[in-house]
Amino acid sequence: MRYFFYFTIGILLCERPAFGQNYPVYNSFYVNPYIYNPAEAATEFTYVYITHRRQWLGIEGAPVLTTATFNTLLHDTRAGIGGRLTQYKRGLLTTTDITGTYAYGIPVTQKNWLFFGLSGGLISNTIDLTKISDPDDPVIADYLANNLQPVANFGMLLRMQSGLNFGVSLPQLFSPGFNGESHFSNTAVSPFDNIFITAYYRRKIEGKIVSRKKGGMRSRVRTKERIAPLEFYVNYKYAALGNSQLEVLGKFNLTESFWLGASYRVGYGLTGNFGINVQRFTFGYSYEPNSQPEDGFSQGTHEVILGLRLGDQKRFKRTAPTLRSQLKTPPTQTHTARFQENVEDPDNIAHQSTSKKKYYVVIRAFADFTQADNFKKRLIEQEYNANIFYYEKDRKYYVHVLETEKQGDANEEVKNLKNYTKLREARVLTVILTEKGK
């Protein structure tokens, strides 16, 4: 069987125009989508991944693929950068490429973004001439070992807060060439020979305040942000000269640390995968039993991915939203020195279905009214709709900038104030309004 691969490489060298797709396949793309689309480089954390894939295990000369990637968002900007190093061995041919990536995001709406990514670098192809029986063959007589050629790819990604994402990438802007006679001789541009289209659902669930008991004491804590239990991916790889592929994948996050998944690639069959997350580390494994020329040809295809998350979370520079707490009319010089309604303790809110509630975005509380009034005036000078109310239970004066009956509006305003202003102490205080005589 080993000569099968030598024969294949010979075809690649002799019939270069007939070779339509040399872009490698990855089963763990859902862990590291940047591996297919440079627009995915702008991620909230810095990630380093190493992927190793052995196709048709047990067969000499079978394809072996190793890829290392790095990508991150530049903090408080709309730009991301990345890098990639790949070695792809199949038979007599070894391809090595290195690229750098720049990605940029444009806000479509307040919660949806369109990203563009462009990668460029060098690619080198090496033929193992020691295994060629006739090194004087005209096909390779003028071959230049380790010849360097340009390589580039481009991608777009629509990232939506709902979890739906749509991407298109052109993985090979230059036509692939393997038997170059000189450096940088392969400059023919053919961006649409290969097109990668993807749609996937991967939704983030923000942390929420929950009540937990520890050491006999009950307290309210915020849970961590996490990914929704189900993820879905659909990929279509178009090749102008044939071998186009359609693939669907489902991933089930059993816990925050463990997942199971399966995919089906038309014409190739099923792939099973699993993985674990332990703090900053990720490990994933996939197995293809059926992507073989014939039954029993090999021990299947195996792929492993190792990942490491580095540093703190990065923040996208977003367009500042319109704040509900900003003044819409000139301020009136009034204040509320006493607030006669019942107020819930912000750390011990009881749900009462028969009670009407109001939600206040509170900035700060004071024990002294003069201090509260002076702080309110400073907020008014900054064009906030500031006011004061007094809570008799703890005898404090609360300075607030928004009063609403919609909890969602109050929570969104707190988030915007923390992200886009210096009012990082903003929080929601819930007030129960009771009817007279009750």
Buried (B, 14 or more C-beta within 10 A) or exposed (E): EEEBBBEBBBEBBEEBEEBBBBBBBBBBBBBBBBBBBBBBBBBBBBBBBBBBBBBBEEBEBBBBBBBBBBBBBBBEBBBBBBBBBBBBBBBBBBBBBBBBBBBBBEBEEEEEBBBBBBBBBBBBBBBBEEEBEEEEEEBBEEBEEEBBBBBBBBBBBBBBEEBBBBBBBBBBBBBBBBBBEEBEBBEEEEBEBBBBBBBBBBBEEEEEEEEEEEEEEEEEEEEEEEBEEEBBBEBBBBBEEEEBBBBBBBBEBEEEEEBEBBBEBEEBEEBBBBBEBEEEEBBBBBBBEEBBEEEEBBBBBBBBBBBEBEEEEBEBBBEEBEBBBEBEEEBEEEBEEEBEEEBBEBEEBEEEEEBEBBBBBBBBBBEEBEEBBEBBBEBBEBEBBBBBBBBEEEEBBBBBBBBBEEEEBBBBBBEBBBEEBEBEEBBBBBBBEEEEEE
